[in-house]
Amino acid sequence: MPLRRSPKQFFHMHLVSDATGETLNTVGRAAAAYYSDFQPIEHVYALVRTSRQLDRVIAEIERQPGIVLFTIADATLRKSLEDRCQALSLPCLSILDPVIASLATYLNSESRPHVGGQHVLDAEYFRRIDALNFTMAHDDGQHQETLDAADVRSRLLTLNEQSETDYVNRELITLELIEMRKLCARQHWPLIDVTRRSIEETAAAVLNLLSEKRRSADVV
């Protein structure tokens, strides 16, 4: 008779980041993989940069206690999280601390943390999305004086449109944006301003909204 394996035990793992959370999530999942008899229930909180946002995170941790892993540069927010976890007798670990401490010793220099610095300072990131930035800057007929720098500009042709078309009419575009906002308001759909966000930060904001919706559904 074959041996029956015992079912996996579940535990809550809270992943709190002031950036996109990519590094934190990867490390958390990699560490949890070493314990095959246990299955983490992940609670992901990205772009946590204010006391109000952290309060919501702490409320969720109190509701479903578990191990807390974080990457937070702001000393005040970090201490608030650590103090609350200590009061709850929950493990709370900054996953980058050992690496940062080793670098400080090796380089004989103090760290100067910068929120989201891995995206801002990564030259490869900007090279990767350079074409996308160009497209966005010239979308819907903007900055036509520099269109010659594009490799291909055939959006209107793919829509079977001619150069004289309402598709690039600024007044109509403005009206469409107004109607879009009205529609989102009627349907209670969230809006995300991506003007100063990287692609990763935008994705993290979407995942935050999804997580909040799921948590609200669980509470109800």
NUMI-501922 format. One record per residue (C-alpha): residue number from 1; x, y, z. Coordinates in steps of 0.2 Angstrom, whole numbers, plus 2048, in hexadecimal, padded with zeros to 3 digits. Each point is the difference from the previous one (the first is absolute). Layout:
N
   lumtor    px    py    pz
      NUM     X     Y     Z
...
END
This chain:
220
   lumtor    px    py    pz
        1   800   800   800
        2   808   811   7FB
        3   804   80C   80D
        4   7F4   80F   801
        5   809   811   800
        6   7F9   80C   80D
        7   7F8   80F   7F9
        8   80A   810   7FF
        9   7FE   80D   80F
       10   7FD   811   7FB
       11   807   810   807
       12   7FE   813   7FD
       13   80F   809   7F8
       14   7FF   813   7FF
       15   80B   808   7F3
       16   801   813   803
       17   80A   80B   7F3
       18   801   813   7FD
       19   804   7FC   7EE
       20   7F9   7F3   7F4
       21   804   7F1   80B
       22   809   7F6   7F2
       23   80F   7FC   80A
       24   7F7   7FD   810
       25   7F3   7F4   7F8
       26   80E   7F6   7F8
       27   80A   7FE   810
       28   7F0   7FC   80A
       29   7FA   7F3   7F4
       30   812   7F8   7FE
       31   802   7FF   813
       32   7EF   7F8   802
       33   804   7F3   7F2
       34   80C   7F8   80D
       35   7F1   7FA   80A
       36   7F6   7F5   7F5
       37   7F5   7FB   80E
       38   7FA   812   802
       39   7F6   80B   7F4
       40   801   813   802
       41   7F1   80A   7FF
       42   807   810   7F8
       43   7FB   811   805
       44   809   80C   7F4
       45   800   813   804
       46   80A   80B   7F3
       47   803   812   7FF
       48   7FE   803   813
       49   807   811   803
       50   7F5   809   80C
       51   7FA   7FE   812
       52   7EE   7FD   7FA
       53   805   7F3   7F4
       54   80A   7F7   80D
       55   7F2   801   80D
       56   7F5   7F6   7F3
       57   80E   7F3   7FF
       58   802   7FF   812
       59   7ED   7FD   802
       60   801   7F2   7F4
       61   80E   7F8   809
       62   7F7   801   811
       63   7F1   7F8   7F7
       64   80A   7F2   7F9
       65   810   7FE   80A
       66   80F   7F9   7F8
       67   813   803   7FB
       68   803   811   7F9
       69   80E   803   7F4
       70   803   812   7FA
       71   80B   80C   7F5
       72   7FC   812   807
       73   80D   80E   7FF
       74   7F7   80D   80A
       75   806   7FE   812
       76   7F0   806   808
       77   7F5   7F4   7F7
       78   80C   7F2   803
       79   801   802   812
       80   7EC   801   801
       81   7FF   7F0   7F7
       82   80E   7F7   80B
       83   7F8   807   810
       84   7EF   7FA   7FC
       85   806   7EF   7FB
       86   80A   7FF   810
       87   7F0   804   80A
       88   7F7   7F2   7F7
       89   80F   7F4   803
       90   802   7FD   7ED
       91   810   7FE   7F7
       92   804   810   7F5
       93   80F   800   7F5
       94   808   80C   7F4
       95   807   7F4   7F3
       96   80D   80C   7F9
       97   808   804   810
       98   80D   7F3   800
       99   805   804   7EE
      100   801   813   804
      101   80A   7FD   810
      102   80C   7F5   7F6
      103   802   80D   7F3
      104   802   80E   80D
      105   80F   7F7   807
      106   808   7FB   7F0
      107   7FE   811   7F8
      108   803   80A   810
      109   7F2   80B   7FD
      110   7EF   804   806
      111   7F0   7FB   7F6
      112   7F5   80E   7F9
      113   7EF   7F7   7FD
      114   7F5   806   7F2
      115   7EF   7FA   7FE
      116   7FE   7F6   7EF
      117   812   803   7FC
      118   802   7F0   7F7
      119   7F5   807   7F2
      120   806   812   800
      121   812   7FB   7FF
      122   7FF   7F1   7F5
      123   806   806   7EE
      124   7FA   7F0   7F9
      125   7EF   804   805
      126   800   810   7F7
      127   807   7F8   7F0
      128   7F3   7F3   801
      129   7F1   80C   800
      130   808   80E   7F5
      131   7F5   7FB   7F1
      132   7F1   800   80B
      133   804   811   807
      134   801   807   7EE
      135   7F0   7F8   7FB
      136   7F7   808   80F
      137   807   811   7FD
      138   7FA   800   7EE
      139   7EF   7F7   803
      140   7F1   807   7F8
      141   80A   80C   7F5
      142   80A   809   80D
      143   811   808   7FC
      144   7FF   7FD   7EE
      145   810   80A   7FC
      146   80A   7F1   807
      147   7F7   7F2   7F8
      148   80E   7FE   7F3
      149   80A   7F8   80E
      150   7F4   7F1   801
      151   804   7EF   7F7
      152   7EE   7FD   7FC
      153   7F0   80B   803
      154   7F1   7F7   7F8
      155   7F2   800   80E
      156   7F4   809   7F4
      157   803   7F4   7F2
      158   7FC   7F1   80B
      159   7F0   808   804
      160   7FC   804   7ED
      161   800   812   804
      162   806   80F   7F6
      163   80B   80E   807
      164   7F1   80C   801
      165   7F6   7F6   80E
      166   7F7   803   810
      167   80C   7F3   808
      168   80D   80E   803
      169   7F4   80E   804
      170   805   808   810
      171   7EF   806   805
      172   7F8   7EF   7FD
      173   80E   7F8   80A
      174   7FC   80B   80E
      175   7EE   7FC   800
      176   804   7EE   7FF
      177   80B   801   810
      178   7F2   80A   809
      179   7F3   7F2   7FB
      180   80C   7F3   806
      181   802   808   811
      182   7ED   801   801
      183   7FE   7EE   7FB
      184   80D   7FA   80D
      185   7F7   80B   80E
      186   7EF   7F8   7FC
      187   807   7EE   800
      188   80C   804   80F
      189   80F   7FB   7F6
      190   811   806   807
      191   80B   80B   7F6
      192   813   800   801
      193   80A   80F   7FB
      194   80F   7F8   7F8
      195   809   811   7FB
      196   80E   7FE   80C
      197   800   7ED   802
      198   80B   7F3   7F9
      199   7F8   7F1   7F7
      200   804   7F5   810
      201   7F9   80D   80C
      202   7F0   801   7F5
      203   7FF   7ED   801
      204   802   801   813
      205   7F2   80C   801
      206   7F5   7F5   7F7
      207   804   7F1   80B
      208   7FD   80B   80F
      209   7EF   804   7FB
      210   7FC   7EE   7FC
      211   807   7FA   811
      212   7F5   80D   809
      213   7F1   7FB   7F7
      214   803   7EE   804
      215   803   804   812
      216   7F0   80A   801
      217   7F7   7F1   7F9
      218   808   7F5   80D
      219   7FA   80C   80E
      220   7EE   800   7FA
END
